Amino acid sequence: MSCEKGDRDPMEDPLFILESGEVYRNPTEVKMSQIVMPCHANHCGELSVGQLLKWMDSTACLSAERHAGSPCITASVDDIHFEHTIGVGQVVNIKAKVNRAFTSSMEVGITVSCEDLFSSCQWNVCNAFATFVARRTEEGKVRLKQVIPRTQTEQMEYSIAAERRRMRLTHAEIITDLLIQRSLMKTCSRGAVSAERTRVESVELVLPPHANHQVSTFGGQIMAWMENVATIAACRLCNAHPTLRTIDMFHFRGPSHIGDRLVLKAIVNNAFKHSMEVGVCAEAYQGAGALRHINSAFMTFEVLDKDRKPRTLPRIRPEPVDGKRRYQEAIARKKIRLDRKYIISCKQTEVPLSVPWDISNQMYLSYNNVSALKMMAARSNWMLSSEKNKVRLYTLEENQILCFKVETHVTVPAEQAFHLLSDLRRRHEWDRHYQWADEDDTIYRVATPCVSKGGKGQDFILLASRRKPCDSRDPYLIALRSVTLPTHPATEDYTRGEVLCAGFSIWEESNAVTKISYYNQATPGVLPYISNDIAGLSSSFYGTFYSCNKYLEENRDSLAILPPSDL
């Protein structure tokens, strides 16, 4: 656990000074600080995750309502990874702000840190993204105003929020597709614990203290009750007190109100070597009424030994039919969980250069691909290196990583430029660094000539992810990154090159004028093609983009035919 000392909160962005001289603060930002008392803690003297979820939900809801100007309800919460526990006597600092608003829903980013008052240490506990929906008023459906990002961090979150929304909408399909692809695995019952032994059912009566100012049950309160029964189920498998590590993305299916009886059910779906997945659902009814599905969630627990290392867990023996289905689904979700952890959640500097591509992780690779390009484009400290023929070359060196940007304007509509630049099969028409490309769906193998005499050329296996704008505040995007394919191994004729982050950002400045920016994070495989230009010893890149400009204008009226893609 790292310790950051000082007066400044590690959750805070660098100060941004307005023209008026005042320090800028996001108008939707809401902060909550709570000292952890014994009544908030579990048996280990650590803050109950259920209590933390209630505080997080309350803070995020207030932020959403500040932006909407009307009551809001929790619609969904993305994956939450708990990095550290919080002890009694320590302070929980929660910050929430609206990253982006869509028509009637908005994404709220939540950051949780812990503070030790005696040592002045602060550390991050978790980050989360929740979607809130503005409730209908007497005038009808609420149409949310747009968020206007001011700082570099806000611009990044605003831009990437569209990608996260896209992933939420396809989350269920990813699970379904993965289950179809996976063959059923045999289960070993010898020495295994029956899943039925872990089953828990509990009922809660929703009282006024459990409700919000809209007389609906707090989403955080429902999550706290769900965490409680899930913990009991996990205890029954391992006969020990477990630690909650992750909560998978989940959606609220309907509201609950004062007077509802909330039925909460939990069972261990599967146990792996050091972790177990517990499935939990919440249903509501009033009187003799039918059960209404409120929510379902999947929580991953570990059991820690005295050295805080995960213990080996007993195997689970699923019940027939439904139990085996849950067993298989848990395996699929673990695969997706690992994909999200190593492709999405890690920092850009920790992402491996080339990630194996398969159909099950395509969505997450595409998300990472586009998000990395958006983050690079949102940086504000680019330095103009040189300019020639109305083509500008910028560089950015940060944390020993060199990035470059080439910017030009063309008199071609943005959408047509997007279509023409998306097809890497035609890139050799304007870029001599590309000899040819063959494509399979959105994967291209690109061959390039050698930059020195007598050497071998390079080839790249590139994933191309294309995005049209969500609204006028977004550009067209073509993001490129290296992946590995078993069908395209490295050959003796070429040196396999790697691209970590590259692509085009295409902005419509008017009906006839488009600004095109090309970005690239210079890896060893890319640097030889651009180093002389950056050093001012060559102007080949300017010639390349002058040719690009000419290519786009010559084809401005042609019908661009794109390969199949995930537009």
C-alpha positions in Angstrom: 0.0 0.0 0.0 1.5 3.3 -1.0 1.3 6.3 1.3 0.9 9.8 -0.1 1.6 12.5 2.4 0.8 16.2 2.2 -2.0 18.7 2.3 -3.3 17.9 -1.1 -5.9 15.1 -1.6 -4.6 12.5 -4.1 -8.0 12.5 -5.7 -7.8 16.1 -6.7 -6.9 17.3 -10.2 -4.2 20.0 -10.6 -5.6 23.4 -9.9 -7.3 25.0 -12.9 -7.5 28.8 -12.8 -10.4 30.5 -14.5 -10.0 33.8 -16.4 -11.6 35.5 -13.5 -8.7 34.3 -11.3 -10.9 31.9 -9.3 -9.9 28.3 -8.8 -12.2 26.1 -11.0 -14.4 23.5 -9.4 -16.6 21.1 -11.3 -20.2 22.3 -10.8 -21.4 18.7 -10.4 -18.8 17.7 -7.9 -20.0 16.4 -4.5 -17.7 15.2 -1.7 -18.5 13.2 1.4 -16.2 12.4 4.3 -17.1 9.8 7.0 -15.1 8.5 9.9 -15.5 4.8 10.3 -17.1 3.9 13.6 -17.5 0.5 15.2 -21.1 0.4 14.1 -19.9 0.6 10.4 -17.4 -2.2 10.8 -17.5 -6.0 10.3 -16.0 -8.7 12.6 -12.5 -7.7 11.5 -12.8 -4.1 12.5 -12.9 -3.1 8.8 -15.6 -1.0 7.1 -18.4 -3.1 5.8 -18.5 -3.0 2.0 -22.3 -2.7 2.3 -22.0 0.5 4.3 -19.4 1.9 1.8 -21.8 1.1 -1.1 -24.5 3.1 0.6 -22.2 6.1 1.0 -21.0 5.9 -2.6 -24.6 5.7 -3.9 -25.7 8.7 -1.9 -22.8 10.8 -3.0 -23.2 9.9 -6.7 -27.0 10.5 -6.5 -26.5 14.0 -5.1 -24.0 14.7 -7.9 -26.4 13.5 -10.6 -29.3 15.6 -9.1 -27.1 18.7 -9.0 -26.6 18.4 -12.7 -30.1 17.3 -13.7 -31.9 19.7 -11.4 -34.5 17.0 -10.7 -34.7 13.7 -8.7 -32.5 10.8 -10.1 -32.4 7.1 -9.6 -29.5 4.6 -9.9 -29.8 2.6 -13.2 -26.5 0.6 -13.1 -23.1 0.4 -11.6 -20.0 -0.8 -13.5 -17.4 -3.3 -12.1 -16.0 -2.2 -8.7 -12.6 -3.5 -7.7 -11.8 -3.0 -4.0 -8.0 -2.4 -3.7 -7.8 -2.0 0.1 -9.9 -2.4 3.2 -10.6 0.5 5.6 -10.2 0.2 9.4 -12.2 1.7 12.3 -11.0 5.2 13.0 -9.9 5.9 9.5 -11.7 8.5 7.3 -13.4 7.6 4.0 -13.3 10.4 1.4 -15.7 10.0 -1.5 -15.9 12.3 -4.5 -18.5 12.0 -7.3 -19.0 14.1 -10.4 -20.9 13.8 -13.7 -18.6 12.8 -16.5 -21.1 13.0 -19.3 -24.8 13.4 -19.9 -26.7 11.7 -22.6 -30.4 12.2 -23.4 -31.9 11.3 -20.0 -29.1 9.3 -18.4 -25.7 10.4 -17.2 -22.5 8.7 -16.1 -21.2 9.6 -12.6 -17.6 8.9 -11.8 -16.9 7.9 -8.1 -13.5 7.9 -6.4 -13.0 6.5 -2.9 -9.9 7.1 -0.9 -8.9 6.4 2.7 -7.2 8.7 5.1 -5.2 7.9 8.3 -5.5 10.9 10.5 -2.5 10.0 12.6 0.0 9.4 9.8 -1.5 11.8 7.2 -1.3 8.9 4.7 -4.0 8.6 2.0 -4.6 5.8 -0.5 -7.0 4.9 -3.2 -9.7 2.3 -2.3 -11.8 2.0 -5.4 -13.1 3.8 -8.5 -16.6 3.2 -9.9 -18.9 4.5 -12.6 -22.6 4.6 -12.0 -25.4 5.5 -14.5 -28.2 7.6 -13.2 -31.5 8.4 -14.9 -33.5 11.6 -14.3 -37.0 10.8 -13.2 -39.9 12.0 -15.2 -41.6 15.2 -14.0 -45.1 16.5 -14.5 -43.8 18.2 -17.7 -42.7 14.8 -19.1 -39.3 13.2 -19.7 -36.3 15.3 -18.5 -33.8 16.2 -21.2 -30.4 16.6 -19.6 -28.1 19.6 -20.4 -24.7 18.8 -21.8 -21.6 18.5 -19.6 -18.9 21.0 -20.6 -15.5 19.6 -19.7 -12.9 22.2 -18.7 -9.8 20.4 -17.5 -7.7 17.8 -19.3 -9.0 15.1 -16.9 -12.6 16.1 -17.5 -12.0 16.0 -21.2 -10.6 12.5 -21.0 -13.5 11.2 -18.8 -16.1 12.9 -21.1 -14.6 11.3 -24.2 -14.2 7.8 -22.7 -17.7 7.8 -21.2 -19.1 7.2 -24.6 -17.0 4.0 -24.9 -18.1 2.8 -21.4 -21.7 3.4 -22.4 -21.2 1.4 -25.5 -19.7 -1.5 -23.5 -22.6 -1.5 -21.0 -25.1 -1.9 -23.7 -23.4 -5.0 -25.1 -22.4 -6.6 -21.8 -25.2 -9.2 -21.7 -24.5 -10.1 -25.3 -20.8 -10.7 -24.5 -21.8 -13.2 -21.8 -24.2 -15.0 -24.1 -21.8 -15.3 -26.9 -19.0 -16.6 -24.7 -21.3 -19.3 -23.2 -22.2 -20.4 -26.8 -18.5 -20.7 -27.7 -17.5 -22.6 -24.6 -18.0 -26.3 -24.4 -19.4 -27.6 -21.1 -16.7 -28.6 -18.7 -16.9 -31.6 -16.5 -17.2 -31.0 -12.8 -15.3 -33.0 -10.2 -17.6 -34.0 -7.2 -15.0 -35.9 -5.1 -14.4 -33.9 -1.9 -16.4 -31.0 -3.2 -18.9 -29.0 -1.1 -22.5 -29.0 -2.2 -23.6 -25.7 -3.6 -26.9 -26.2 -1.7 -25.1 -25.9 1.6 -24.2 -22.3 0.7 -27.7 -21.2 -0.3 -29.1 -18.2 1.7 -32.5 -16.5 1.7 -33.4 -13.5 3.8 -36.2 -10.9 3.8 -36.0 -7.2 4.7 -38.9 -4.8 5.3 -38.3 -1.5 3.6 -38.9 1.2 6.2 -38.7 5.0 5.9 -35.0 5.1 7.0 -34.2 2.9 4.0 -35.8 5.2 1.5 -34.5 8.4 -0.2 -36.3 11.7 -0.6 -38.3 10.2 -3.5 -39.8 7.4 -1.2 -37.9 4.8 -3.2 -35.4 2.4 -1.6 -31.8 3.6 -1.8 -29.9 1.7 -4.4 -27.0 1.6 -2.0 -29.2 0.1 0.7 -30.3 -2.7 -1.7 -26.7 -3.3 -2.6 -25.8 -3.4 1.2 -28.4 -6.1 1.9 -27.2 -8.0 -1.2 -23.6 -7.9 0.1 -24.8 -9.2 3.5 -26.4 -12.4 2.1 -23.6 -12.9 -0.4 -21.1 -12.8 2.5 -23.1 -15.4 4.4 -23.1 -17.7 1.4 -19.4 -17.4 1.0 -18.8 -18.1 4.7 -20.7 -21.3 4.4 -18.4 -22.6 1.7 -15.1 -21.9 3.4 -16.1 -21.8 7.1 -14.2 -18.6 7.4 -14.8 -14.8 7.1 -14.3 -13.8 3.4 -13.2 -10.5 1.9 -15.2 -9.0 -1.0 -12.8 -8.2 -3.9 -15.1 -7.3 -6.9 -18.7 -6.7 -7.8 -19.5 -7.2 -11.5 -21.4 -4.7 -13.5 -25.1 -4.8 -12.7 -28.4 -3.1 -13.6 -31.4 -2.2 -11.5 -34.5 -3.8 -13.2 -37.1 -1.9 -11.3 -37.8 0.3 -8.2 -38.6 -0.7 -4.7 -40.6 1.4 -2.3 -41.4 1.8 1.4 -43.5 -1.1 2.6 -42.0 -3.6 0.1 -40.7 -6.9 1.4 -37.4 -7.5 -0.2 -36.4 -11.1 -0.7 -32.7 -11.6 -1.0 -31.2 -14.9 -2.2 -27.6 -15.9 -2.6 -25.6 -19.0 -3.5 -22.0 -19.8 -4.4 -22.0 -20.4 -8.2 -18.4 -21.7 -8.5 -15.2 -21.8 -6.5 -11.8 -21.4 -8.2 -8.4 -21.9 -6.6 -8.2 -18.6 -4.6 -11.6 -17.0 -5.2 -15.3 -17.8 -5.4 -18.2 -16.2 -7.2 -21.5 -15.7 -5.3 -24.7 -14.9 -7.2 -27.3 -12.9 -5.4 -30.6 -11.5 -6.5 -33.2 -9.1 -4.9 -37.0 -9.5 -5.5 -39.7 -7.4 -4.0 -43.4 -7.9 -3.2 -46.2 -6.2 -1.3 -48.9 -8.2 0.6 -50.0 -11.1 -1.5 -48.6 -9.5 -4.7 -46.2 -11.2 -7.1 -42.5 -11.0 -6.8 -40.8 -8.2 -8.8 -37.2 -8.7 -9.9 -35.2 -5.7 -8.6 -31.6 -6.6 -9.2 -29.0 -9.4 -9.7 -25.3 -9.2 -9.0 -22.2 -11.4 -9.0 -19.6 -10.8 -6.2 -16.1 -12.3 -6.0 -14.7 -13.2 -2.6 -11.3 -14.3 -1.3 -10.4 -15.8 2.1 -7.1 -14.3 3.5 -4.7 -16.0 5.8 -2.8 -14.3 8.6 -0.3 -12.9 6.1 -3.2 -11.4 4.0 -2.6 -13.9 1.2 -5.5 -15.7 -0.5 -6.2 -19.2 0.9 -6.9 -22.2 -1.3 -10.7 -22.8 -1.4 -12.7 -26.1 -1.5 -14.3 -27.1 -4.8 -18.0 -26.7 -5.3 -20.4 -29.4 -6.4 -23.3 -27.7 -8.4 -26.9 -28.9 -8.2 -28.3 -30.4 -11.4 -29.7 -28.2 -14.2 -29.7 -24.7 -12.8 -26.6 -25.2 -10.7 -24.6 -26.5 -13.6 -25.8 -23.6 -15.7 -24.6 -21.1 -13.0 -21.3 -23.1 -12.7 -20.6 -22.6 -16.4 -21.7 -19.0 -16.4 -19.3 -18.3 -13.5 -16.4 -19.6 -15.6 -17.4 -17.4 -18.5 -17.7 -14.4 -16.2 -14.2 -15.1 -14.8 -12.8 -15.0 -18.3 -14.5 -11.7 -18.9 -13.3 -10.4 -15.5 -9.7 -11.2 -16.4 -10.1 -9.5 -19.8 -11.5 -6.4 -18.2 -8.8 -6.3 -15.5 -5.8 -6.7 -17.8 -7.1 -4.9 -20.9 -9.3 -2.1 -19.5 -8.5 -1.5 -15.8 -4.7 -1.4 -16.0 -2.8 1.8 -16.7 -1.7 2.5 -20.2 1.9 2.1 -19.3 1.1 -1.4 -18.0 -0.8 -2.6 -21.1 1.3 -5.2 -23.0 2.3 -4.1 -26.5 0.4 -6.9 -28.2 -2.6 -8.7 -26.7 -4.0 -12.0 -28.0 -7.2 -11.4 -29.9 -10.2 -13.7 -29.8 -13.9 -13.1 -30.2 -14.6 -13.2 -26.4 -12.3 -10.2 -25.7 -12.9 -8.2 -28.9 -15.2 -5.7 -27.2 -12.7 -5.0 -24.4 -9.7 -4.7 -26.8 -11.8 -2.3 -28.9 -12.6 -0.3 -25.8 -9.0 -0.1 -24.8 -8.0 0.8 -28.3 -10.4 3.7 -28.6 -9.9 4.9 -25.0 -6.2 5.0 -25.4 -6.4 7.2 -28.5 -9.0 9.5 -26.8 -6.7 9.9 -23.8 -3.7 10.7 -26.0 -5.8 13.2 -28.0 -7.1 14.9 -24.8 -3.6 15.9 -23.6 -3.0 19.6 -23.7 0.8 19.8 -23.4 1.7 19.0 -27.0 4.8 20.9 -28.3 4.9 22.2 -31.9 8.1 20.6 -33.4 7.9 21.9 -36.9 5.5 23.0 -39.7 5.7 22.6 -43.5 3.1 22.7 -46.3 0.4 23.3 -43.7 1.2 20.1 -41.9 2.2 20.5 -38.3 4.3 18.0 -36.3 3.8 18.0 -32.5 5.6 15.9 -29.9 4.8 15.0 -26.3 7.3 13.3 -23.9 6.0 12.1 -20.7 7.2 9.4 -18.3 9.9 8.4 -20.7 7.3 7.8 -23.4 7.4 9.7 -26.7 4.2 10.5 -28.6 3.8 12.5 -31.7 0.9 14.1 -33.5 0.6 15.2 -37.2 -2.2 17.7 -37.9 -3.5 19.0 -41.2 -6.7 20.4 -42.7 -8.5 19.1 -45.8 -11.4 20.4 -47.9 -13.3 17.1 -47.7 -16.4 16.4 -45.6 -15.5 14.7 -42.3 -17.5 11.6 -42.9 -16.0 11.0 -46.3 -12.5 11.4 -44.8 -13.4 8.9 -42.1 -14.5 6.3 -44.6 -11.5 6.8 -46.9 -8.9 6.7 -44.0 -10.7 3.7 -42.3 -9.8 1.3 -45.1 -6.1 0.4 -44.5 -6.1 -1.6 -47.8 -5.9 1.7 -49.6 -3.4 3.4 -47.3 -0.5 2.5 -49.6 -2.0 4.9 -52.1 -0.8 7.8 -50.0 1.6 6.4 -47.4 4.8 4.8 -48.8 5.5 3.3 -45.3 2.6 0.9 -46.0 3.2 -1.6 -48.8 0.0 -3.6 -48.5 -2.6 -4.8 -46.1 -4.9 -7.8 -46.0 -7.8 -7.7 -43.7 -10.0 -10.1 -41.8 -13.0 -8.3 -40.3 -11.3 -5.5 -38.3 -7.8 -7.1 -38.1 -5.2 -6.1 -40.7 -1.8 -7.5 -41.4 0.3 -4.5 -42.7 3.7 -4.9 -44.3 6.2 -1.9 -44.4 9.5 -1.5 -46.1 12.8 -1.4 -44.3 14.2 2.1 -43.4 17.8 0.9 -43.8 19.5 -0.8 -46.7 19.9 -4.6 -46.5 17.5 -5.0 -43.6 14.2 -6.7 -43.4 10.9 -5.0 -43.6 8.4 -4.9 -40.7 4.9 -6.3 -40.5 2.2 -5.4 -38.0 -1.0 -7.2 -37.0 -3.4 -4.3 -36.2 -6.8 -4.1 -34.8 -8.8 -1.2 -36.3 -11.6 0.2 -34.2 -13.8 2.8 -35.8 -16.2 5.2 -34.1 -18.7 7.7 -35.4 -19.5 10.7 -33.2 -22.2 10.4 -30.5 -22.9 14.1 -30.9 -21.3 17.3 -32.2 -18.8 17.3 -29.4 -17.2 14.0 -30.6 -14.8 13.4 -33.6 -14.8 10.5 -35.9 -12.1 8.1 -34.7 -10.0 5.3 -36.2 -7.9 3.7 -33.5 -5.1 1.2 -34.2 -3.2 -1.1 -31.9 -1.3 -4.4 -32.2 -2.8 -7.8 -31.4 -1.6 -11.3 -31.9 -3.3 -13.9 -34.0 -2.4 -17.6 -34.1 -3.2 -17.6 -37.8 -0.6 -14.9 -38.5 2.6 -15.8 -36.7 5.9 -13.9 -37.2 7.8 -15.0 -40.4 11.5 -15.0 -41.4 10.9 -12.4 -44.1 9.7 -9.7 -41.8 10.4 -8.4 -38.3 7.2 -8.2 -36.3 6.6 -4.7 -35.2 4.2 -3.5 -32.5 1.9 -0.5 -32.2 0.6 0.3 -28.7 -1.6 3.3 -29.6 -2.1 5.1 -32.9 -4.9 6.4 -35.0 -6.9 9.3 -36.5 -9.1 11.9 -34.9 -11.3 13.6 -37.6 -13.1 16.8 -36.6 -15.7 18.5 -38.8 -14.9 22.2 -38.7 -17.4 23.1 -41.4 -19.4 21.4 -44.1 -16.3 21.6 -46.4 -13.3 21.7 -44.0 -12.1 18.9 -41.8 -9.2 18.8 -39.3 -7.3 15.5 -39.3 -5.0 14.6 -36.5 -2.8 11.5 -36.6 -1.5 10.2 -33.2 1.1 7.6 -32.4 2.8 6.4 -29.3 6.3 5.7 -30.6 7.3 2.1 -29.9 10.7 0.7 -31.0 9.0 -0.6 -34.1 7.6 2.8 -35.1 10.3 5.1 -34.0 12.7 4.5 -37.0 10.0 5.8 -39.4 9.6 9.1 -37.6 12.8 9.8 -35.6 14.5 11.9 -38.4 11.4 14.0 -38.8 11.2 14.7 -35.1 14.9 15.6 -35.0 14.5 17.9 -38.0 16.7 15.8 -40.3 14.0 14.9 -42.7 10.6 16.0 -43.9 9.3 12.7 -45.3 6.3 12.7 -43.0 5.2 16.0 -44.3 5.3 14.6 -47.8 3.3 11.6 -46.6 0.5 13.8 -45.2 0.6 16.1 -48.2 -0.1 12.9 -50.2 -2.9 12.0 -47.8 -4.5 15.4 -48.4 -4.2 14.9 -52.1 -5.6 11.4 -51.9 -8.6 12.5 -49.8 -9.4 15.4 -52.2 -9.1 13.3 -55.3 -11.6 10.8 -53.7 -13.9 13.2 -52.0 -16.8 12.2 -54.3 -16.1 8.5 -54.5 -18.2 5.9 -52.7 -16.0 4.5 -50.0 -16.5 0.8 -49.3 -15.5 -0.2 -45.8 -14.7 -3.7 -44.7 -17.1 -5.1 -42.0 -16.5 -3.2 -38.7 -17.9 -2.5 -35.3 -19.1 1.0 -36.1 
